[in-house]
Structure formats: C-alpha cells, structure tokens
Amino acid sequence: MTASTDPVRVAIACHGGRGHTGRLAEAVTAGASSVPLTEVGHVHVDRIGAADWHRLDDADAIVFGAPTYMGTASAAFHTFAEASAKRWFTRRWQDKVAAGFTNSGSMAGDKSSTLEYFTTLAAQHGMIWVNLGLPPGWNSSSGSEFDLNRLGFYHGAAAQSNVDDRTGTVHKSDLATAEHLGRRVAELTRIVVAGRRALEP
C-alpha cells in the first residue's frame, strides 16, 4: 500500500494570453500549495512536449485554464484539447480530478461557455469535475466587489480584466477566488486519493 504521506500531484494545464490568465494560474497554484503534501506543476499547453504530457498523465488532478476569446477557450487550448484525444483512446485520464478557470474582458463575457467546455472535455476523459463550491458574491446591498466569486460563476473560477490593460492586472477578488479553487481541488483530490489507497490490497 502506498504511504499516506506521499504527496498528491496537481497539474495546471493553461494557456495565457496577455498575462491575466497566467496570474490566475499563479493564484490556483498558491491555493493548492497551501494544502499539505501537495505538489503543483505547470504545463503551458501552447508549447507542450513529451515531458509535459507525462506530467499530466502522472497527475492526480488537472486544472484547465485559458482566456475566453469569442465565447470559448483560446485556439491554443483547443489545439491541446484535440491533441489529448490520444489519452482519450487509452482512458489515461479516467477518474482524475479536474477543474477550470478563465478570464475575459467583460463581467460576463461568455465565460460560462469556456467553463462548460472544460467540463465537457473532462467528462469525455471520464474525469471527476470539481466546481467552485461558492455562492455568488456582490449581489446584495451588503456585498462588495471584494466578495469571493464576485462575478457569480459556479463551474469554476472566473475573472474580468480590462481589455486595454497591458500589465496583467487581475482584481483581488478574482485572484482570491482562483486561490480558493486551487485549495478546494487539492483538498478534494487528497480525499479521492486517500480513498483509493485505502482500497488497495
């Protein structure tokens, strides 16, 4: 039986556009890394190589990330998703934990379409989807723009950044929400992995 002190491995498979999605990836990493015995690795899907595919294959959880362009994930992420069909044929990612995050220029910005695309990709691979697990924030007179999940998404972490921003600035609430997602993924992945280990002969 594998020792319970072995780390769980979380891989973040992300494409960044102008820096904002990369900042979200850093926040997801911070959240996941705050959970003891969690290793977090990054895969840049626009320049993925053999070692990166092996990193994803060996991970206990994969978190998908991409900017939302024209109502869906970026073209680079779609190219990666199509290339993952080789894993689909062998069911290599079956029963891994999965989650996702995205950014766009508008408050809504059709980010739900991207998050739903991620959930479909995960479902095709037979993965276990982790939602954000938060109620919507900033929707009452007592709320504020600094509430967690200020944009009110459920499938994953969503952020808004101004279309004329060239500095990669992301709202503090959106970064905190992404950090929450990373922590939630790591915690739930630990539960899934511990259950599997407990069932090993």
Sequence and secondary structure as in RCSB ss.txt:
>XXXX:A:sequence
MTASTDPVRVAIACHGGRGHTGRLAEAVTAGASSVPLTEVGHVHVDRIGAADWHRLDDADAIVFGAPTYMGTASA
AFHTFAEASAKRWFTRRWQDKVAAGFTNSGSMAGDKSSTLEYFTTLAAQHGMIWVNLGLPPGWNSSSGSEFDLNR
LGFYHGAAAQSNVDDRTGTVHKSDLATAEHLGRRVAELTRIVVAGRRALEP
>XXXX:A:secstr
   TTS EEEEEEE  SSSHHHHHHHHHHHHHHTSTTEEEEEEEGGG  HHHHHHHHH SEEEEEEEEETTEE H
HHHHHHHHTHHHHHHTTTTT EEEEEEEESSSSTTHHHHHHHHHHHHHHTT EE        S STT  TTSTTT
T  SSSEEEE  TT  S    HHHHHHHHHHHHHHHHHHHHHHHHHHHH  
